[in-house]
């Protein structure tokens, strides 16, 4: 048992090392985005709103986790270089910048990735964004400011995407629900 614990510690140190951190962060993002979608789909199956698990939908959500994970990895590095330190003033500045700049970018990346994967037309993509963007952005303002205060104040940069994705698991369930709803004109590009 002791040997296993040491092996896990060594693996964790390696995974969160500078050399492998991007790969680790993207792997975490892909995995948890997929898990969030699986949880939402199983809830939809349980409530008779979905007949069976849609593997392609989960694959698309996981790939969107990859694109968002790459952005978040680089975003957190940029934020720490631009605003070093952990004073309350710096943390609040990071949270405000994160919410006003990164959140809309992340939502756009999410929609764009899914549109490409779904082979949606430009019109379908714009319509979906018009109808769903504000719901996701509003939810971002509810979930992320308190979470990001903890993230920026307490955690070293190398654990930020892991923490972000752990919190995001619940948010990903909601995102999967919103993104897979039909638009007002009945279009569902999933």
HUUR-V759004 format. One record per helix or strand of 2 or more residues. SS is the DSSP state (helix for helix, strand for strand). FROM is the first residue (numbers start at 1). LEN is the number of residues. If there is no record, write none. Layout:
SS&FROM&LEN / SS&FROM&LEN
This chain:
helix&2&14 / helix&21&26 / helix&55&28 / helix&88&31 / helix&122&33 / helix&157&23
